Amino acid sequence: YKRLTFEKGEVLLKEGDNGEFVYLILNGQVEVCKGYSGENPRTIAILGRGNVVGELSLFDGSPHVATVVAVEPTEASAMSRDEFQKMINILDPLMKGIVGMMVSRLRQVVQELLVDKGDVDWADWNN
């Protein structure tokens, strides 16, 4: 895997982009933030050594749910989409299905937890 260094303030993953890498944080810290470029950014988590970011997008092919930014100089090991897919493809089909369901549920929970009470959910307009 590639070993990469990110400076403080450097973006590892951008919300809405398609995933190309999953990162294992080796040293340093990153902020996982929803709405990073907007008027009301919200921190989901601060992660450090041993944590992984970017895996949801590589597993289900959906865009990143949040932006990940280095909050200090950070070193990470990067696994490409192709390498990740090789690992997923060797999973037992049942386990692959279970993990896929968990990814879907996690995305839904993140969306539901981060909707402000003043936000309009147009998918639920008739209730």
C-alpha positions, 0 to 999 in steps of 0.5 A, spaced: 500 500 500 502 507 498 504 511 504 502 518 504 503 524 508 498 530 509 499 537 512 494 540 517 488 542 513 489 538 507 483 534 505 484 526 504 476 525 502 471 530 500 464 529 501 460 527 495 466 525 491 467 518 489 472 514 493 478 512 490 482 510 496 481 507 503 486 510 508 488 507 515 491 512 519 498 511 522 500 517 525 496 524 526 489 526 527 483 527 522 476 530 522 470 527 519 466 533 517 459 533 514 458 540 510 465 542 510 465 547 505 458 550 507 455 555 512 454 550 518 459 544 518 458 539 523 464 535 526 462 527 526 468 525 529 476 526 530 480 520 528 487 518 529 492 512 529 489 505 527 482 508 524 480 507 517 476 512 513 473 512 506 471 505 506 464 506 505 464 509 498 469 503 496 464 498 499 458 500 496 460 505 490 456 511 493 459 518 494 463 519 500 458 521 506 463 526 509 469 530 508 476 528 512 481 533 513 488 532 517 487 536 523 495 535 524 500 532 520 498 525 518 501 519 515 496 514 512 497 507 508 492 508 502 489 502 499 486 503 492 479 501 490 482 495 486 486 492 492 480 493 496 475 490 491 480 484 491 479 483 498 471 484 498 471 479 492 474 473 497 469 474 502 463 469 503 457 471 499 453 471 505 458 475 509 459 480 503 451 481 503 451 482 511 457 487 510 453 491 505 447 491 509 451 494 515 454 499 510 447 501 508 444 502 515 450 506 517 449 511 511 442 512 513 444 513 520 449 518 519 444 522 514 438 521 519 443 524 525 445 530 521 439 533 519 438 539 523 431 540 525 430 546 521 432 543 515 426 540 510 427 533 508 423 533 501 423 526 501 418 526 507 414 532 505 407 529 505 408 527 512 
